[in-house]
Amino acid sequence: LHVVKLLIIFTVLLVLSQCGKDNLDSTDILIPEGKGHTSLSTYNFFEGNVADLIPNAEAGVLPYDLNMPLFSDYALKKRYIYVPPGVSIPFDTTQILDLPVGSVLIKHFYYRDASGIEDYVETRLLIRKNDGWQAETYEWNDEQTEATRTVIGGTRTMTAMVNGQTETFNYLIPNVNQCKNCHADDGEIEPIGPAIHNLNKSYDYSSGTANQIDRWISDGILENTSLSNIPAWPGMNHPTASLTSKARAYLAVNCSSCHRLEGSAANSGLYLEYDNQDSLSLGFWKMPVAAGGGSGGLTYVIKPSVADESILLYRMISDEVDERMPEIGRALSHEEGISLIRDWIDSQ
C-alpha cells in the first residue's frame, strides 16, 4: 500500500510538472536562478531554430550595434539586449548604462569564409542578477545547430578572411576568470559596450531604420531624456569626426575597461577613458610603471609626434604574449586600429 501511495504521488507531481511546461508562453524568456542553462536555445532568446538567430521580438529581445565596437580578432558580431517587462534602464551619459535585474546582453561571435558562409564560434551572455552580473559562454557545435555552455573555455583554430587575406590563428574562447579580466569594475563583472555615446546611431530593424536611442525609449527599455543633443562617439570610418575623437573612442572601448581607476590595470597609472583630460595619465610623456620587456626598449607610453617610439603603439603591434595589448582576446593585430592610433600620435 505504501508503494502504491508513492507511485500515485510521483505520478501527480510528474503531471503537474508537465502542465507547468505546457503552460509556458512561447515568448517567455527563461533565466535560471543559478548557473546558466546547458544549451543556448533553452533561454528562448531566439525564435524557431536557434541557429537562425532571429530575436524573440515578442518577448522583447532587440538587436543593437555599437558606434565603436571592441576588436576581437576580426570576429563579426551580432548583439542583442533583453530587458524584462515593466522596468527600464536609467538614462545616463556619464557611464556604462545600469541595466535592471533580469536584463541580458547577448553577443554572438562568428566569421565568414571566402564564399560568405558563416562559421559560428561562440555566444556570450551577461545576465544581470540581484548580486551583480553573471557571465555565461556558449560554444557552437561543429554542425552549427546548438551552442553548449562552457566554463573552462579553450581555443579553436580558425581560418578566416581578414582584409582579403586568409588568416589561420588560435581563437580564444574565454573562461570565467578571463571574462573578469576585461569586464572588471572594482573586482566585479560589468559590461563594456552599452553606453549612450556608443549606442547613439541608426539601426536597420526589420520594421525599418531608426535611431537606437529613440527605439529603446519608444519600446520602454530606456527612460526618456530631456537632452536635445545626445552625445555620440564616432566609428572608425566616420567621415567628418576628428582624428582625436576617433582615437579616443577607440582607446575607450578597447583599453579603458582595464586602464581606468576601477579597472584591473589601475596600478599602471594609464587611464584611457574618453573624457580623461589629464595628459600624463593619458600616456603623454609618461614613463611606464613596470612594463619590463613589454616596453620594447622605449621610454614613453606616448611620445608626441613620434608614434613608432611610443610604447602604446608598440604593444598594439606586438604579437608576443607577454607584450601585446590587450593581453587576451586577440591573436591578430588590428591593422585599422594601429593605423588610427599611429596617425593620432603623430599628429600630436
Buried (B, 14 or more C-beta within 10 A) or exposed (E): EEEEEEEEEEEEEEEEEEEEEEEEEEEEBEBEEEEBBEEBBBBBBBBEEBBEBBBBBEBBBBBBBBBBBBBBBBBBBBBBBBBBEEEBBEBBEEEBBEBBEBBBBBBBBBBEEEEEEBBBBBBBBBBBEEEEBBBBBBBBEEEEEBBEBBEEBEEBEBEBBBEEEEBEBEBBBBBBEBBBBBBBBEEEBBBBBBBBBBBBBEBEBEEEEBBBBEBBBEEBBBEEEEEEEBEBBBBBEBEEBEBEBBBBBBBBBBBBBBBBEBBBBBEBBBBBBBEBEEEBBBBBEBEBEEBEEBBBEBEBBBBBEBBEBBBBBBBBBBEEEEBBBBBEBBBBBBEBBBEBBBEBBBEB
